[in-house]
Amino acid sequence: MCDPARADPRRTLPGGGRTVARVTAVRLEGVRFVRAGREILHGIDLTVERGEQWALLGPNGAGKSTLLSICSATTFPSRGTARILDAQMGRVDLRELRRSIAVVDARHPLGSNLSVRDIVLTGATSTIERIPRWEPSQAEVERAEDLMKQLAVGDDPTQRWLTMSQGERGRTLIARALMTEPDLMILDEPSTGLDLAARERMIATIDRLPDTGVTTIMVTHHFEELPARVSHAALMSAGRLIAAGPVDEVLTDALVSEAYEHPITVERVGGRWTARARLP
Ligand SMILES: Nc1ncnc2c1ncn2[C@@H]1O[C@H](COP(=O)(O)OP(=O)(O)OP(=O)(O)O)[C@@H](O)[C@H]1O
């Protein structure tokens, strides 16, 4: 999966037409977000450098999905600044910027019963459905087939979205996300609904993503689902960041217990994580 050219941070900025050193994937400064008259994010400062693999953790309602939608250039902050892939939101062509960002969401809102190949090809157009009369180039077809092989999907040409298992869907969505060689990949609970073996295959797949040079930010509720190569973590609680930094410094008993407002023991064995509530 590794393409050495992808590791070069000097890439052409989307929409900018300039080549600059693009090192920082996400830089949030004083980000606040108000929805329905209520402030949901209360001044978030976060820097994600390119090539880092982040986990975003915290209890229900902490604001993780809201923060992810800002990181994916889908939602504008109400206050503060968000620079995504060195482009300041509000000052760039968002469609161009979003071509460098891939979102993998287990709740992918596909309505029609596309084949695996067609779903992967929608990554080339950054659309949910196939665009009528759009035909992929030969290079796009070859890339889609290569990614399907790498992600071990699409062997059965009759397989379609509505009859695919959750695991097949997840791997197909990752292949789709890689179509545009994204710089930043957002993974929103990618292991939701997977049985144990499918979950482990998914984690192994995510653990290979750093080989492509992509920066990842993943939300999960389960420490067991963190791939071993996660390098950084951010802990959220009630719209604030409790801690953010190298994973071993952030996923400590004290900080995790503070975020979840409950005594929790965190362990790391062989690179993988577990978390247990301590009983009184
Ligand atoms: N459309 C909306 N209108 C009003 N409030 C919302 C809306 N969406 C989310 N919220 C509120 O914003 C807060 C943060 O929600 P968010 O979904 O970002 O949290 P989360 O950490 O992703 O939660 P979960 O782990 O349950 O998915 C919650 O209090 C939620 O009720």
The ligand as a MOL file (V3000), in Angstrom:
LIG
                    3D

  0  0  0     0  0            999 V3000
M  V30 BEGIN CTAB
M  V30 COUNTS 31 33 0 0 0
M  V30 BEGIN ATOM
M  V30 1 N -28.5150 18.7070 15.6610 0
M  V30 2 C -28.2890 19.0100 16.9470 0
M  V30 3 N -29.0300 19.9690 17.5700 0
M  V30 4 C -28.7990 20.2850 18.8580 0
M  V30 5 N -27.8570 19.6920 19.6160 0
M  V30 6 C -27.1180 18.7280 19.0570 0
M  V30 7 C -27.2890 18.3260 17.7050 0
M  V30 8 N -26.3890 17.3560 17.4390 0
M  V30 9 C -25.7020 17.1500 18.5730 0
M  V30 10 N -26.1360 17.9650 19.5440 0
M  V30 11 C -25.6480 18.0260 20.9420 0
M  V30 12 O -24.2670 18.3330 20.9220 0
M  V30 13 C -23.5940 17.6320 21.9620 0
M  V30 14 C -22.4080 16.9040 21.3510 0
M  V30 15 O -22.9250 15.9420 20.4340 0
M  V30 16 P -21.9540 14.9970 19.6050 0
M  V30 17 O -22.8250 14.1340 18.7450 0
M  V30 18 O -20.8870 15.8070 18.9480 0
M  V30 19 O -21.2990 14.1340 20.7770 0
M  V30 20 P -20.5320 12.7400 20.6770 0
M  V30 21 O -19.3970 12.8170 21.6360 0
M  V30 22 O -20.1930 12.4110 19.2740 0
M  V30 23 O -21.6340 11.7480 21.2260 0
M  V30 24 P -21.8520 10.1640 20.9800 0
M  V30 25 O -20.6630 9.4860 21.5930 0
M  V30 26 O -23.0920 9.8710 21.7430 0
M  V30 27 O -21.9780 9.9460 19.5190 0
M  V30 28 C -24.6100 16.7200 22.6100 0
M  V30 29 O -25.0310 17.3240 23.8190 0
M  V30 30 C -25.7460 16.6750 21.6130 0
M  V30 31 O -26.9710 16.5440 22.2860 0
M  V30 END ATOM
M  V30 BEGIN BOND
M  V30 1 1 1 2
M  V30 2 1 2 3
M  V30 3 2 2 7
M  V30 4 2 3 4
M  V30 5 1 4 5
M  V30 6 2 5 6
M  V30 7 1 6 7
M  V30 8 1 6 10
M  V30 9 1 7 8
M  V30 10 2 8 9
M  V30 11 1 9 10
M  V30 12 1 10 11
M  V30 13 1 11 12
M  V30 14 1 11 30
M  V30 15 1 12 13
M  V30 16 1 13 14
M  V30 17 1 13 28
M  V30 18 1 14 15
M  V30 19 1 15 16
M  V30 20 2 16 17
M  V30 21 1 16 18
M  V30 22 1 16 19
M  V30 23 1 19 20
M  V30 24 2 20 21
M  V30 25 1 20 22
M  V30 26 1 20 23
M  V30 27 1 23 24
M  V30 28 2 24 25
M  V30 29 1 24 26
M  V30 30 1 24 27
M  V30 31 1 28 29
M  V30 32 1 28 30
M  V30 33 1 30 31
M  V30 END BOND
M  V30 END CTAB
M  END
